[in-house]
Amino acid sequence: MAAFWQGFVEHWHVWFVSVVLVVAAVIDGWKLKVPNWLTFPMIVAGWGYSGLADGWSGVGYSLLGTAAGLAMLLPLYAIGGMGAGDVKLLAGVGAWMWSTTTLYAFCWSAVIGGVIALAMVLYRRSWARHKNNLVMIVTEVLTVRNPSQLSAMAAERKSAMLLLPYGIPIAIGTIAYFAFAGMLV
């Protein structure tokens, strides 16, 4: 038990990020929105923590991690594929955990998101409709290439789409990566 508490104290920031992710996932599942009152303080606190822990180089790594989190999801947001709160949530992970961990968290989250989306489609037995939507979206992305126009097209289609609150896969994937990498103990 003493080893657990020692690990907890050493990795408290990973546990803090995990708790914030769980709160974000619950809110996103409930309201289909990750609120700014959660994401903005997470980002700023990550910069502060990194500065206190590692000085100016820590701030630089934290800013780079924030940019990495934004860069990975911003294209999907730009074309209407996810909400801004999800993007800011991954940016918050980047502020605390820096870019390499954020990249792995993103990859794990993408796999988890794909599995959840597939399960949702199969559960509702709407494979054909969603396959057609996917083909249409990919065709639009490849032919239209204008993010504003793609976003408007996505907004028109949103009411007919099966929505996945992406804060949930971000939380599950990121925390699973933390556990896999031994970052929680």
Phi, psi and omega in degrees: 000324179297324179295322178299311183295325177295316177297320178298315180295318179295324186246031183303325182294327177291319177295320178299312179300320180298317179295316178299320179296320178295316178299315180298318180296319179296313180296317180295320177294328183275314187248358185057040181200136172258116190285150177298327182296344177262317187283316182298312176298327178299315181295309183296319178295325177296319177297316180296314178302313182297321177295318179291322183283323188224016177068206183295327178294324176297320177297318179298315178295324179293317177296320177296319177296321177298314179297321179296315178300319177295314185296328183287329183249344182302320178300320178293322176296317184300329180259012175084016183274349178197169182273160180295328179298323178296319179297313181293329178296315178291328174297323176296320175300316179297323180297324181272321191252354178072180196288318184296312179297322179295321177299313179296319178299319178299314181298314178297319180295322179295318178295313179299317179299319178297318179295316179297315180299316179298317179298320179297317181293316181293321179299320181274358179053047182237039183301312184299315181297316182286330174295317178296319177298317180298314179299318179296315181296314179298318178299316179298315180299319182285334184256321185282307176062008178253109184304322180295316180292319178297320179295319178296320178295320179294321180297321178295324185274345190303320183294336181265357184266153172275115187268137176247113176293103192289350173298332179292307176297327177298315180295310183297312183296317182292313180293323176298319177295317177305314181295315180299320182278359179072027184273350182269346179230000000 
